[in-house]
Amino acid sequence: MLTKEEMPACPVATTVALIGSKWKLLIRRNLLARPWRFNELKKDWEGISQKVLTDSLRSLEADGIITRTAYPEVSPRVEYALSELGESMRPIIDSMEAWGISYKKLMADT
């Protein structure tokens, strides 16, 4: 997690830093619907390596965007979910989705 001094001065830059990479954004998008397990996330996307997924989840957890819950069961189970802070990003992701739909429609009509 970035300290107050490490945060960019520009609020838009701060948001972009927290949104992060394509994979972090897609992780958040999935977690908007429900908690996911690691292997579910891995299987949902082609092209993401185990290392990138692990690093992205750890970074999102460190930033307070997601929570990691480990269940003490014989077959260990870990679920990732959005934290309250992560949930507060829902309007941003919803706006990105709406813009993407409009853009694709505009391009299809031209």
C-alpha positions in Angstrom: 0.0 0.0 0.0 1.3 3.4 -0.9 1.9 5.9 1.9 0.3 9.3 1.9 3.6 10.8 0.7 3.9 8.2 -2.1 0.5 8.9 -3.5 0.4 11.0 -6.7 -0.6 14.6 -6.2 -3.3 14.3 -9.0 -6.4 12.5 -7.8 -6.9 10.9 -11.3 -3.4 9.5 -11.2 -4.1 8.1 -7.7 -7.2 6.3 -9.1 -5.3 5.0 -12.1 -2.5 3.7 -9.8 -5.1 1.8 -7.7 -7.0 0.5 -10.8 -3.6 -0.8 -11.9 -3.2 -3.3 -14.7 -5.7 -4.9 -17.0 -5.6 -8.0 -14.8 -6.3 -6.1 -11.6 -9.3 -4.4 -13.3 -10.7 -7.7 -14.5 -10.2 -9.3 -11.0 -12.3 -6.4 -9.6 -14.9 -6.8 -12.3 -15.4 -10.5 -11.4 -15.4 -9.8 -7.7 -18.2 -7.3 -8.2 -20.5 -10.3 -8.7 -19.4 -12.6 -5.9 -16.3 -13.9 -4.1 -14.1 -16.0 -6.3 -11.5 -18.7 -5.6 -8.0 -18.5 -7.1 -8.5 -21.4 -9.6 -11.8 -19.9 -10.7 -10.1 -16.6 -11.6 -7.3 -18.4 -13.3 -9.7 -20.5 -15.5 -11.8 -17.5 -16.3 -9.1 -15.8 -18.4 -6.7 -17.0 -21.1 -3.3 -15.5 -20.9 -2.9 -14.8 -17.2 0.0 -16.7 -15.5 -0.2 -18.0 -12.0 2.5 -15.6 -11.0 0.7 -12.5 -12.4 -2.6 -13.6 -10.8 -0.9 -14.2 -7.4 1.0 -10.9 -7.6 -2.1 -9.0 -8.6 -4.2 -10.5 -5.8 -1.5 -9.7 -3.2 -1.2 -6.1 -4.5 -5.0 -5.6 -4.4 -5.1 -7.0 -0.9 -2.2 -4.8 0.2 -4.0 -1.8 -1.2 -7.1 -2.7 0.8 -9.2 -3.3 -2.3 -9.9 -7.0 -1.7 -10.0 -9.4 1.2 -8.6 -12.9 1.3 -10.4 -15.4 3.5 -8.8 -18.8 4.2 -11.2 -21.4 5.5 -9.6 -24.0 7.8 -10.9 -27.1 6.0 -9.2 -30.4 5.2 -9.0 -29.3 1.5 -7.8 -25.7 2.0 -10.2 -23.1 0.5 -9.4 -19.5 0.0 -11.8 -16.9 -1.4 -11.2 -13.4 -2.6 -13.9 -10.7 -2.3 -14.1 -7.0 -2.6 -13.6 -5.0 0.6 -15.8 -2.0 1.4 -13.1 0.2 -0.3 -13.1 -2.1 -3.3 -16.9 -2.0 -3.5 -16.7 1.8 -3.5 -15.0 1.5 -7.0 -18.2 -0.1 -8.5 -19.4 3.2 -10.1 -16.0 3.6 -11.8 -16.1 0.1 -13.3 -19.8 0.5 -14.2 -19.0 3.7 -16.0 -16.1 2.0 -17.9 -18.5 -0.8 -18.9 -21.1 1.7 -20.2 -18.5 3.6 -22.1 -17.1 0.4 -23.7 -20.6 -0.7 -24.8 -21.3 2.8 -26.3 -17.9 2.8 -28.1 -18.4 -0.7 -29.5 -21.9 0.3 -30.7 -20.6 3.5 -32.3 -17.8 1.6 -34.1 -20.3 -1.0 -35.3 -22.5 1.7 -36.8 -19.7 3.3 -38.8 
